Amino acid sequence: MAEKFERHRQPWKTDELQKLHTLAAKGKGLREIAKALNRSEESTKDRAKSDGIAIAKLR
């Protein structure tokens, strides 16, 4: 069963964006960042891309 995301289709808040920037700068992976933000990986990836944030590719 897929995970349920409480923030589905909700606008991004300022504190979430700051956390996204901080976690990406620390070299965290997409899955870890998405889980910390309670967002889907797809949503997190799309927002990072639109903000020009590079997310580490962990194997």
MOPAC internal coordinates of N, CA, C and O (Angstrom, degrees):
PM7 1SCF
backbone

  N    0.0000 0     0.00 0     0.00 0    0    0    0
  C    1.4381 1     0.00 0     0.00 0    1    0    0
  C    1.5282 1   109.59 1     0.00 0    2    1    0
  O    1.2310 1   119.84 1   -43.31 1    3    2    1
  N    1.2883 1   117.91 1   136.69 1    3    2    1
  C    1.4544 1   122.22 1  -179.75 1    5    3    2
  C    1.5197 1   110.44 1   -70.61 1    6    5    3
  O    1.2310 1   121.66 1   -27.86 1    7    6    5
  N    1.3432 1   114.43 1   152.14 1    7    6    5
  C    1.4611 1   119.24 1   177.95 1    9    7    6
  C    1.5218 1   109.97 1   -68.05 1   10    9    7
  O    1.2310 1   121.16 1   -30.63 1   11   10    9
  N    1.3150 1   115.38 1   149.37 1   11   10    9
  C    1.4600 1   120.28 1   176.87 1   13   11   10
  C    1.5221 1   108.14 1   -98.16 1   14   13   11
  O    1.2310 1   120.04 1   -49.18 1   15   14   13
  N    1.3087 1   117.52 1   130.82 1   15   14   13
  C    1.4478 1   122.11 1  -178.84 1   17   15   14
  C    1.5186 1   109.01 1  -109.11 1   18   17   15
  O    1.2310 1   121.20 1   -59.82 1   19   18   17
  N    1.3081 1   115.31 1   120.18 1   19   18   17
  C    1.4597 1   121.18 1  -177.86 1   21   19   18
  C    1.5268 1   112.25 1   -67.66 1   22   21   19
  O    1.2310 1   119.81 1   156.91 1   23   22   21
  N    1.3150 1   117.96 1   -23.09 1   23   22   21
  C    1.4512 1   122.34 1  -174.56 1   25   23   22
  C    1.5288 1   112.06 1   -97.74 1   26   25   23
  O    1.2310 1   119.76 1  -160.47 1   27   26   25
  N    1.3080 1   118.07 1    19.53 1   27   26   25
  C    1.4618 1   122.04 1  -176.52 1   29   27   26
  C    1.5274 1   111.54 1   -55.38 1   30   29   27
  O    1.2310 1   121.13 1   -57.01 1   31   30   29
  N    1.3201 1   115.44 1   122.99 1   31   30   29
  C    1.4689 1   124.07 1   177.84 1   33   31   30
  C    1.5278 1   114.50 1    59.21 1   34   33   31
  O    1.2310 1   120.79 1  -156.16 1   35   34   33
  N    1.3157 1   116.09 1    23.84 1   35   34   33
  C    1.4584 1   120.64 1   176.72 1   37   35   34
  C    1.5277 1   109.09 1   -93.78 1   38   37   35
  O    1.2310 1   120.25 1   -33.48 1   39   38   37
  N    1.3382 1   117.13 1   146.52 1   39   38   37
  C    1.4670 1   119.09 1   178.13 1   41   39   38
  C    1.5269 1   110.94 1   -64.50 1   42   41   39
  O    1.2310 1   121.24 1   -28.34 1   43   42   41
  N    1.3217 1   115.23 1   151.66 1   43   42   41
  C    1.4561 1   120.86 1   179.34 1   45   43   42
  C    1.5196 1   109.03 1   -77.69 1   46   45   43
  O    1.2310 1   120.78 1   -46.01 1   47   46   45
  N    1.3146 1   116.11 1   133.99 1   47   46   45
  C    1.4566 1   121.84 1   177.50 1   49   47   46
  C    1.5281 1   109.27 1   -92.51 1   50   49   47
  O    1.2310 1   120.70 1   -19.73 1   51   50   49
  N    1.3172 1   116.27 1   160.27 1   51   50   49
  C    1.4619 1   122.12 1  -178.31 1   53   51   50
  C    1.5209 1   111.62 1   -57.86 1   54   53   51
  O    1.2310 1   119.89 1   136.88 1   55   54   53
  N    1.3243 1   117.82 1   -43.12 1   55   54   53
  C    1.4634 1   120.25 1  -178.99 1   57   55   54
  C    1.5260 1   111.88 1   -66.71 1   58   57   55
  O    1.2310 1   120.23 1   147.26 1   59   58   57
  N    1.3321 1   117.16 1   -32.74 1   59   58   57
  C    1.4654 1   120.26 1   176.86 1   61   59   58
  C    1.5232 1   110.66 1   -67.61 1   62   61   59
  O    1.2310 1   120.68 1   139.52 1   63   62   61
  N    1.3185 1   116.30 1   -40.48 1   63   62   61
  C    1.4606 1   120.34 1   179.02 1   65   63   62
  C    1.5236 1   110.79 1   -65.32 1   66   65   63
  O    1.2310 1   120.37 1   140.02 1   67   66   65
  N    1.3225 1   116.89 1   -39.98 1   67   66   65
  C    1.4632 1   120.50 1   177.94 1   69   67   66
  C    1.5279 1   110.35 1   -63.30 1   70   69   67
  O    1.2310 1   120.85 1   138.00 1   71   70   69
  N    1.3252 1   115.99 1   -42.00 1   71   70   69
  C    1.4674 1   120.59 1   178.97 1   73   71   70
  C    1.5278 1   110.55 1   -65.49 1   74   73   71
  O    1.2310 1   120.25 1   140.78 1   75   74   73
  N    1.3249 1   117.13 1   -39.22 1   75   74   73
  C    1.4650 1   121.43 1   176.47 1   77   75   74
  C    1.5291 1   110.24 1   -59.65 1   78   77   75
  O    1.2310 1   120.45 1   132.14 1   79   78   77
  N    1.3249 1   116.75 1   -47.86 1   79   78   77
  C    1.4678 1   121.58 1   179.13 1   81   79   78
  C    1.5325 1   110.70 1   -61.39 1   82   81   79
  O    1.2310 1   120.56 1   135.21 1   83   82   81
  N    1.3267 1   116.54 1   -44.79 1   83   82   81
  C    1.4651 1   121.38 1  -177.76 1   85   83   82
  C    1.5231 1   111.84 1   -63.84 1   86   85   83
  O    1.2310 1   120.52 1   130.90 1   87   86   85
  N    1.3278 1   116.60 1   -49.10 1   87   86   85
  C    1.4672 1   120.36 1  -178.11 1   89   87   86
  C    1.5283 1   111.67 1   -65.62 1   90   89   87
  O    1.2310 1   120.35 1   141.71 1   91   90   89
  N    1.3267 1   116.93 1   -38.29 1   91   90   89
  C    1.4688 1   120.35 1   178.13 1   93   91   90
  C    1.5301 1   109.94 1   -65.74 1   94   93   91
  O    1.2310 1   120.45 1   140.19 1   95   94   93
  N    1.3209 1   116.75 1   -39.81 1   95   94   93
  C    1.4678 1   120.95 1   179.75 1   97   95   94
  C    1.5299 1   111.19 1   -65.81 1   98   97   95
  O    1.2310 1   120.45 1   151.42 1   99   98   97
  N    1.3279 1   116.74 1   -28.58 1   99   98   97
  C    1.4679 1   121.28 1   178.41 1  101   99   98
  C    1.5295 1   111.77 1   -80.31 1  102  101   99
  O    1.2310 1   120.42 1   175.92 1  103  102  101
  N    1.3234 1   116.80 1    -4.08 1  103  102  101
  C    1.4618 1   120.69 1   177.56 1  105  103  102
  C    1.5165 1   114.31 1    84.75 1  106  105  103
  O    1.2310 1   120.23 1  -159.14 1  107  106  105
  N    1.3148 1   117.16 1    20.86 1  107  106  105
  C    1.4689 1   120.43 1   178.92 1  109  107  106
  C    1.5277 1   110.04 1   -73.16 1  110  109  107
  O    1.2310 1   120.79 1   -26.63 1  111  110  109
  N    1.3110 1   116.10 1   153.37 1  111  110  109
  C    1.4583 1   122.00 1  -179.91 1  113  111  110
  C    1.5145 1   112.16 1   -82.97 1  114  113  111
  O    1.2310 1   120.88 1   -14.86 1  115  114  113
  N    1.3180 1   115.93 1   165.14 1  115  114  113
  C    1.4567 1   122.79 1  -177.86 1  117  115  114
  C    1.5264 1   112.18 1   -57.13 1  118  117  115
  O    1.2310 1   120.12 1   133.54 1  119  118  117
  N    1.3067 1   117.37 1   -46.46 1  119  118  117
  C    1.4685 1   121.00 1  -177.48 1  121  119  118
  C    1.5288 1   110.75 1   -61.37 1  122  121  119
  O    1.2310 1   120.56 1   135.95 1  123  122  121
  N    1.3318 1   116.54 1   -44.05 1  123  122  121
  C    1.4657 1   120.93 1  -179.02 1  125  123  122
  C    1.5341 1   111.65 1   -66.24 1  126  125  123
  O    1.2310 1   120.59 1   138.61 1  127  126  125
  N    1.3294 1   116.48 1   -41.39 1  127  126  125
  C    1.4661 1   120.87 1   178.97 1  129  127  126
  C    1.5296 1   110.17 1   -64.89 1  130  129  127
  O    1.2310 1   120.61 1   133.07 1  131  130  129
  N    1.3242 1   116.45 1   -46.93 1  131  130  129
  C    1.4708 1   120.59 1  -179.59 1  133  131  130
  C    1.5285 1   110.98 1   -59.54 1  134  133  131
  O    1.2310 1   120.35 1   138.01 1  135  134  133
  N    1.3151 1   116.94 1   -41.99 1  135  134  133
  C    1.4543 1   120.87 1  -179.79 1  137  135  134
  C    1.5295 1   110.37 1   -65.68 1  138  137  135
  O    1.2310 1   120.02 1   138.67 1  139  138  137
  N    1.3259 1   117.58 1   -41.33 1  139  138  137
  C    1.4711 1   121.64 1   179.56 1  141  139  138
  C    1.5282 1   111.38 1   -64.08 1  142  141  139
  O    1.2310 1   120.63 1   148.16 1  143  142  141
  N    1.3253 1   116.41 1   -31.84 1  143  142  141
  C    1.4618 1   121.20 1  -178.72 1  145  143  142
  C    1.5260 1   112.92 1   -91.83 1  146  145  143
  O    1.2310 1   120.82 1   173.98 1  147  146  145
  N    1.3349 1   116.03 1    -6.02 1  147  146  145
  C    1.4715 1   122.27 1  -175.38 1  149  147  146
  C    1.5296 1   110.32 1    57.06 1  150  149  147
  O    1.2310 1   121.39 1  -137.46 1  151  150  149
  N    1.3139 1   114.94 1    42.54 1  151  150  149
  C    1.4718 1   123.49 1   177.86 1  153  151  150
  C    1.5280 1   108.11 1  -123.33 1  154  153  151
  O    1.2310 1   120.58 1   -17.72 1  155  154  153
  N    1.3135 1   116.50 1   162.28 1  155  154  153
  C    1.4629 1   119.67 1   175.76 1  157  155  154
  C    1.5242 1   109.11 1   -74.00 1  158  157  155
  O    1.2310 1   120.89 1   -22.27 1  159  158  157
  N    1.3204 1   115.91 1   157.73 1  159  158  157
  C    1.4672 1   120.42 1   177.68 1  161  159  158
  C    1.5263 1   109.85 1   -62.00 1  162  161  159
  O    1.2310 1   120.58 1   141.30 1  163  162  161
  N    1.3151 1   116.50 1   -38.70 1  163  162  161
  C    1.4681 1   121.17 1  -178.96 1  165  163  162
  C    1.5356 1   110.84 1   -63.69 1  166  165  163
  O    1.2310 1   120.55 1   134.08 1  167  166  165
  N    1.3105 1   116.56 1   -45.92 1  167  166  165
  C    1.4581 1   121.54 1   178.82 1  169  167  166
  C    1.5259 1   111.13 1   -62.63 1  170  169  167
  O    1.2310 1   120.92 1   136.27 1  171  170  169
  N    1.3133 1   115.85 1   -43.73 1  171  170  169
  C    1.4663 1   121.37 1  -179.93 1  173  171  170
  C    1.5249 1   110.39 1   -64.08 1  174  173  171
  O    1.2310 1   120.91 1   136.02 1  175  174  173
  N    1.3291 1   115.87 1   -43.98 1  175  174  173
  C    1.4675 1   120.38 1   179.76 1  177  175  174
  C    1.5228 1   111.14 1   -63.60 1  178  177  175
  O    1.2310 1   120.34 1   136.21 1  179  178  177
  N    1.3205 1   116.96 1   -43.79 1  179  178  177
  C    1.4670 1   121.30 1   179.63 1  181  179  178
  C    1.5234 1   111.43 1   -62.31 1  182  181  179
  O    1.2310 1   120.50 1   136.65 1  183  182  181
  N    1.3353 1   116.66 1   -43.35 1  183  182  181
  C    1.4714 1   119.97 1  -178.98 1  185  183  182
  C    1.5282 1   110.52 1   -67.28 1  186  185  183
  O    1.2310 1   120.33 1   138.39 1  187  186  185
  N    1.3296 1   116.98 1   -41.61 1  187  186  185
  C    1.4588 1   120.67 1   178.88 1  189  187  186
  C    1.5292 1   110.10 1   -61.61 1  190  189  187
  O    1.2310 1   120.89 1   137.96 1  191  190  189
  N    1.3183 1   115.90 1   -42.04 1  191  190  189
  C    1.4657 1   120.30 1   179.94 1  193  191  190
  C    1.5302 1   110.67 1   -64.44 1  194  193  191
  O    1.2310 1   120.14 1   136.73 1  195  194  193
  N    1.3246 1   117.33 1   -43.27 1  195  194  193
  C    1.4665 1   120.09 1  -178.71 1  197  195  194
  C    1.5331 1   111.78 1   -67.95 1  198  197  195
  O    1.2310 1   120.46 1   153.36 1  199  198  197
  N    1.3390 1   116.72 1   -26.64 1  199  198  197
  C    1.4653 1   121.06 1   178.40 1  201  199  198
  C    1.5308 1   112.29 1   -92.75 1  202  201  199
  O    1.2310 1   120.31 1   178.13 1  203  202  201
  N    1.3321 1   117.01 1    -1.87 1  203  202  201
  C    1.4671 1   120.69 1   179.72 1  205  203  202
  C    1.5223 1   113.70 1    72.56 1  206  205  203
  O    1.2310 1   120.71 1  -148.42 1  207  206  205
  N    1.3265 1   116.24 1    31.58 1  207  206  205
  C    1.4686 1   122.00 1  -179.80 1  209  207  206
  C    1.5181 1   109.20 1   -98.30 1  210  209  207
  O    1.2310 1   121.15 1   -50.13 1  211  210  209
  N    1.3184 1   115.41 1   129.87 1  211  210  209
  C    1.4661 1   119.97 1   176.70 1  213  211  210
  C    1.5211 1   109.08 1   -89.67 1  214  213  211
  O    1.2310 1   120.47 1   -48.63 1  215  214  213
  N    1.3248 1   116.72 1   131.37 1  215  214  213
  C    1.4649 1   122.10 1   177.67 1  217  215  214
  C    1.5192 1   107.77 1  -111.40 1  218  217  215
  O    1.2310 1   121.32 1   -46.31 1  219  218  217
  N    1.3366 1   115.08 1   133.69 1  219  218  217
  C    1.4651 1   121.40 1  -178.60 1  221  219  218
  C    1.5230 1   110.52 1   -59.79 1  222  221  219
  O    1.2310 1   121.05 1   -37.42 1  223  222  221
  N    1.3162 1   115.61 1   142.58 1  223  222  221
  C    1.4609 1   121.01 1   176.70 1  225  223  222
  C    1.5197 1   107.68 1  -100.24 1  226  225  223
  O    1.2310 1   121.22 1   -78.37 1  227  226  225
  N    1.3265 1   115.27 1   101.63 1  227  226  225
  C    1.4618 1   120.63 1  -178.97 1  229  227  226
  C    1.5121 1   109.85 1   -92.80 1  230  229  227
  O    1.2310 1   121.07 1   -33.92 1  231  230  229
  N    1.3059 1   115.56 1   146.08 1  231  230  229
  C    1.4684 1   120.14 1  -179.54 1  233  231  230
  C    1.4862 1   110.17 1  -104.95 1  234  233  231
  O    1.2310 1   120.10 1   180.00 1  235  234  233

